[in-house]
């Protein structure tokens, strides 16, 4: 039985700096030191927020279409943004300058992930391909593709960078061997498209969020599967906290749900957004959760 202990988390800040009726928030990301939050939007911009002063630092412009995802490098001053304009931009966060625009996909780029240990970046696209990029040179080094390419909605590196997980419109979570560029394992399929895929910080759990209203948890070693149900509409995003004990999920039902990963149970629901919850991310210390929504707002939640 779900107990609605919303007091476990409280909203301490709401940002509404993205402008215009087409300003839904698609992705949020904490810097490695937890001091900056990056957000991206349908308004074609990336914004940086100072989490100590709770003020906007600057706006990064340069994309020509919706920006779908942002990801920080562990160095902290490098940020990648993926856009429906078919490009990925690499930014210097310290001064807000664009270091390089990466071309290679021939359709919209929907996802991006960085593994700082290997200095590799992965991008997933509506063209069905996943590309690997060397961030020391900002050059493409490999393309991962299947015989039946489908839109790639989400990509995530394992903590050691040896495995890349992907999910998309073929409903099947895939684990790729980064060195060979081949699919090492296909996990059981969802009943509908996969919207988000993440590894736990320990690398032991792979979580997927799906249009079929469920979250699936896979043991990365054995492939053992658990299913979490609670959302009434599509689940769009998932995040796992640094302790590997808590999962947050958000979806088209405007809800954020918090789950106990040991018990595989929902512990509370966080109301507050007025539209789809598109992105969730825990701060590096696990004390905060950031959420981005189609309602054009970003909320910062603090663990009570």
LUMLOLO-861095 format. One line per field, with one value per residue (C-alpha): z, y, x; residue number from 1; chain. Coordinates in steps of 0.5 Angstrom, whole numbers, always signed. Layout:
residues N
Z <- [Z | ...]
Y <- [Y | ...]
X <- [X | ...]
i <- [NUM | ...]
ch <- [A | ...]
***
This chain:
residues 304
Z <- [+0 | -2 | +4 | +1 | +5 | +1 | +7 | +5 | +0 | -1 | -7 | -5 | -11 | -18 | -24 | -30 | -34 | -41 | -45 | -50 | -51 | -54 | -47 | -45 | -41 | -44 | -39 | -33 | -31 | -25 | -25 | -22 | -16 | -15 | -16 | -23 | -26 | -33 | -37 | -44 | -47 | -54 | -54 | -57 | -51 | -45 | -39 | -33 | -26 | -20 | -14 | -9 | -11 | -14 | -20 | -28 | -29 | -37 | -43 | -48 | -55 | -62 | -63 | -69 | -66 | -60 | -55 | -52 | -47 | -44 | -40 | -36 | -36 | -30 | -31 | -30 | -35 | -41 | -43 | -48 | -51 | -56 | -61 | -66 | -71 | -72 | -68 | -61 | -58 | -54 | -49 | -44 | -38 | -35 | -40 | -44 | -51 | -56 | -57 | -63 | -66 | -68 | -74 | -76 | -75 | -81 | -77 | -70 | -64 | -58 | -53 | -51 | -45 | -43 | -39 | -36 | -35 | -42 | -44 | -49 | -51 | -54 | -58 | -60 | -66 | -70 | -75 | -71 | -70 | -64 | -65 | -60 | -60 | -57 | -53 | -53 | -60 | -61 | -67 | -68 | -67 | -68 | -70 | -67 | -71 | -72 | -78 | -77 | -74 | -70 | -66 | -60 | -55 | -49 | -48 | -42 | -40 | -35 | -29 | -32 | -39 | -42 | -43 | -47 | -46 | -51 | -51 | -56 | -61 | -62 | -54 | -53 | -48 | -51 | -48 | -53 | -52 | -53 | -55 | -61 | -62 | -62 | -58 | -53 | -50 | -51 | -45 | -45 | -49 | -46 | -49 | -52 | -53 | -48 | -46 | -42 | -39 | -34 | -30 | -22 | -20 | -18 | -24 | -22 | -24 | -30 | -30 | -36 | -37 | -42 | -46 | -43 | -36 | -33 | -30 | -31 | -27 | -29 | -25 | -30 | -29 | -29 | -33 | -27 | -28 | -23 | -26 | -22 | -23 | -21 | -26 | -30 | -36 | -40 | -36 | -39 | -34 | -29 | -24 | -19 | -13 | -11 | -5 | -10 | -6 | -9 | -16 | -18 | -24 | -28 | -33 | -38 | -31 | -29 | -23 | -20 | -16 | -11 | -10 | -5 | -9 | -4 | -3 | -10 | -7 | -8 | -2 | -4 | -10 | -11 | -14 | -17 | -24 | -29 | -35 | -37 | -33 | -38 | -34 | -27 | -24 | -17 | -14 | -13 | -6 | -6 | -2 | -8 | -14 | -20 | -25 | -31 | -34 | -40 | -36 | -37 | -30 | -27 | -19 | -14 | -9 | -2 | +2 | +8]
Y <- [+0 | +7 | +12 | +19 | +22 | +28 | +31 | +27 | +32 | +39 | +44 | +49 | +53 | +54 | +57 | +59 | +63 | +59 | +64 | +63 | +58 | +53 | +53 | +46 | +43 | +37 | +36 | +38 | +36 | +38 | +40 | +35 | +39 | +40 | +48 | +49 | +46 | +46 | +46 | +46 | +47 | +47 | +55 | +52 | +55 | +52 | +56 | +55 | +56 | +58 | +53 | +58 | +64 | +61 | +66 | +65 | +65 | +65 | +63 | +59 | +60 | +57 | +51 | +52 | +48 | +44 | +42 | +35 | +33 | +36 | +32 | +35 | +32 | +31 | +36 | +41 | +46 | +42 | +41 | +37 | +39 | +35 | +38 | +37 | +41 | +34 | +37 | +37 | +43 | +42 | +48 | +52 | +53 | +58 | +63 | +61 | +60 | +54 | +50 | +46 | +44 | +36 | +34 | +27 | +25 | +26 | +26 | +29 | +28 | +26 | +24 | +25 | +21 | +22 | +18 | +22 | +16 | +14 | +21 | +19 | +21 | +18 | +21 | +17 | +20 | +19 | +16 | +10 | +10 | +11 | +15 | +15 | +21 | +22 | +29 | +30 | +31 | +32 | +27 | +22 | +15 | +10 | +9 | +3 | +1 | -5 | -8 | -6 | +2 | +5 | +12 | +12 | +16 | +15 | +13 | +11 | +9 | +4 | +7 | +4 | +6 | -1 | -2 | +3 | +2 | +4 | +5 | +7 | +6 | -2 | -3 | -7 | -5 | -6 | -7 | -5 | -7 | +0 | -3 | -8 | -3 | -9 | -11 | -16 | -17 | -15 | -15 | -17 | -12 | -7 | -7 | +0 | +5 | +6 | +14 | +13 | +9 | +10 | +6 | +6 | +9 | +3 | +0 | -6 | -4 | -2 | +2 | +3 | +8 | +6 | +9 | +3 | +6 | +2 | +2 | -4 | -6 | -10 | -13 | -12 | -18 | -23 | -20 | -21 | -16 | -13 | -8 | -2 | +0 | +6 | +12 | +12 | +15 | +14 | +14 | +19 | +19 | +16 | +17 | +13 | +17 | +16 | +11 | +7 | +6 | +11 | +12 | +18 | +17 | +22 | +22 | +24 | +24 | +30 | +26 | +25 | +18 | +16 | +9 | +5 | +0 | -5 | -6 | -4 | +0 | +7 | +11 | +18 | +22 | +30 | +34 | +41 | +40 | +42 | +38 | +32 | +31 | +30 | +30 | +28 | +28 | +27 | +32 | +29 | +29 | +26 | +31 | +35 | +32 | +37 | +36 | +39 | +39 | +41 | +46 | +51 | +50 | +47 | +45 | +44 | +39 | +38 | +31 | +33]
X <- [+0 | +3 | +3 | +4 | +9 | +10 | +14 | +20 | +21 | +20 | +20 | +25 | +26 | +22 | +26 | +21 | +27 | +25 | +21 | +15 | +9 | +14 | +19 | +18 | +23 | +26 | +33 | +36 | +43 | +47 | +55 | +59 | +60 | +53 | +53 | +50 | +44 | +43 | +37 | +35 | +28 | +24 | +26 | +32 | +36 | +41 | +40 | +45 | +43 | +47 | +44 | +47 | +44 | +38 | +39 | +40 | +48 | +47 | +43 | +47 | +44 | +46 | +42 | +37 | +31 | +29 | +34 | +33 | +38 | +44 | +50 | +56 | +63 | +66 | +71 | +65 | +66 | +64 | +57 | +54 | +47 | +43 | +38 | +33 | +37 | +41 | +47 | +51 | +54 | +60 | +60 | +65 | +61 | +66 | +65 | +59 | +62 | +61 | +67 | +65 | +58 | +59 | +55 | +54 | +47 | +42 | +36 | +34 | +39 | +35 | +40 | +47 | +51 | +58 | +63 | +68 | +73 | +74 | +72 | +67 | +60 | +55 | +49 | +42 | +38 | +32 | +36 | +37 | +44 | +48 | +55 | +61 | +65 | +72 | +72 | +79 | +79 | +71 | +71 | +67 | +70 | +65 | +57 | +53 | +47 | +43 | +40 | +33 | +34 | +29 | +29 | +34 | +30 | +36 | +43 | +47 | +54 | +55 | +60 | +66 | +64 | +65 | +58 | +53 | +45 | +40 | +33 | +28 | +22 | +23 | +21 | +28 | +33 | +40 | +47 | +53 | +60 | +63 | +70 | +67 | +61 | +56 | +50 | +52 | +45 | +38 | +34 | +26 | +22 | +17 | +10 | +11 | +17 | +23 | +23 | +29 | +34 | +39 | +45 | +45 | +52 | +54 | +53 | +49 | +42 | +39 | +32 | +28 | +22 | +17 | +10 | +7 | +7 | +12 | +19 | +23 | +29 | +34 | +40 | +46 | +50 | +44 | +39 | +34 | +28 | +23 | +17 | +15 | +7 | +4 | +4 | -3 | +0 | +7 | +13 | +18 | +24 | +28 | +34 | +37 | +40 | +48 | +46 | +43 | +37 | +32 | +29 | +25 | +20 | +16 | +11 | +5 | +1 | +5 | +7 | +14 | +14 | +19 | +21 | +25 | +29 | +30 | +23 | +21 | +15 | +13 | +14 | +11 | +9 | +11 | +5 | +7 | +8 | +2 | +4 | +9 | +15 | +20 | +27 | +29 | +36 | +39 | +45 | +51 | +50 | +43 | +40 | +37 | +32 | +31 | +25 | +24 | +17 | +13 | +10 | +16 | +18 | +24 | +23 | +29 | +26 | +30 | +30 | +27]
i <- [1 | 2 | 3 | 4 | 5 | 6 | 7 | 8 | 9 | 10 | 11 | 12 | 13 | 14 | 15 | 16 | 17 | 18 | 19 | 20 | 21 | 22 | 23 | 24 | 25 | 26 | 27 | 28 | 29 | 30 | 31 | 32 | 33 | 34 | 35 | 36 | 37 | 38 | 39 | 40 | 41 | 42 | 43 | 44 | 45 | 46 | 47 | 48 | 49 | 50 | 51 | 52 | 53 | 54 | 55 | 56 | 57 | 58 | 59 | 60 | 61 | 62 | 63 | 64 | 65 | 66 | 67 | 68 | 69 | 70 | 71 | 72 | 73 | 74 | 75 | 76 | 77 | 78 | 79 | 80 | 81 | 82 | 83 | 84 | 85 | 86 | 87 | 88 | 89 | 90 | 91 | 92 | 93 | 94 | 95 | 96 | 97 | 98 | 99 | 100 | 101 | 102 | 103 | 104 | 105 | 106 | 107 | 108 | 109 | 110 | 111 | 112 | 113 | 114 | 115 | 116 | 117 | 118 | 119 | 120 | 121 | 122 | 123 | 124 | 125 | 126 | 127 | 128 | 129 | 130 | 131 | 132 | 133 | 134 | 135 | 136 | 137 | 138 | 139 | 140 | 141 | 142 | 143 | 144 | 145 | 146 | 147 | 148 | 149 | 150 | 151 | 152 | 153 | 154 | 155 | 156 | 157 | 158 | 159 | 160 | 161 | 162 | 163 | 164 | 165 | 166 | 167 | 168 | 169 | 170 | 171 | 172 | 173 | 174 | 175 | 176 | 177 | 178 | 179 | 180 | 181 | 182 | 183 | 184 | 185 | 186 | 187 | 188 | 189 | 190 | 191 | 192 | 193 | 194 | 195 | 196 | 197 | 198 | 199 | 200 | 201 | 202 | 203 | 204 | 205 | 206 | 207 | 208 | 209 | 210 | 211 | 212 | 213 | 214 | 215 | 216 | 217 | 218 | 219 | 220 | 221 | 222 | 223 | 224 | 225 | 226 | 227 | 228 | 229 | 230 | 231 | 232 | 233 | 234 | 235 | 236 | 237 | 238 | 239 | 240 | 241 | 242 | 243 | 244 | 245 | 246 | 247 | 248 | 249 | 250 | 251 | 252 | 253 | 254 | 255 | 256 | 257 | 258 | 259 | 260 | 261 | 262 | 263 | 264 | 265 | 266 | 267 | 268 | 269 | 270 | 271 | 272 | 273 | 274 | 275 | 276 | 277 | 278 | 279 | 280 | 281 | 282 | 283 | 284 | 285 | 286 | 287 | 288 | 289 | 290 | 291 | 292 | 293 | 294 | 295 | 296 | 297 | 298 | 299 | 300 | 301 | 302 | 303 | 304]
ch <- [A | A | A | A | A | A | A | A | A | A | A | A | A | A | A | A | A | A | A | A | A | A | A | A | A | A | A | A | A | A | A | A | A | A | A | A | A | A | A | A | A | A | A | A | A | A | A | A | A | A | A | A | A | A | A | A | A | A | A | A | A | A | A | A | A | A | A | A | A | A | A | A | A | A | A | A | A | A | A | A | A | A | A | A | A | A | A | A | A | A | A | A | A | A | A | A | A | A | A | A | A | A | A | A | A | A | A | A | A | A | A | A | A | A | A | A | A | A | A | A | A | A | A | A | A | A | A | A | A | A | A | A | A | A | A | A | A | A | A | A | A | A | A | A | A | A | A | A | A | A | A | A | A | A | A | A | A | A | A | A | A | A | A | A | A | A | A | A | A | A | A | A | A | A | A | A | A | A | A | A | A | A | A | A | A | A | A | A | A | A | A | A | A | A | A | A | A | A | A | A | A | A | A | A | A | A | A | A | A | A | A | A | A | A | A | A | A | A | A | A | A | A | A | A | A | A | A | A | A | A | A | A | A | A | A | A | A | A | A | A | A | A | A | A | A | A | A | A | A | A | A | A | A | A | A | A | A | A | A | A | A | A | A | A | A | A | A | A | A | A | A | A | A | A | A | A | A | A | A | A | A | A | A | A | A | A | A | A | A | A | A | A | A | A | A | A | A | A | A | A | A | A | A | A]
***
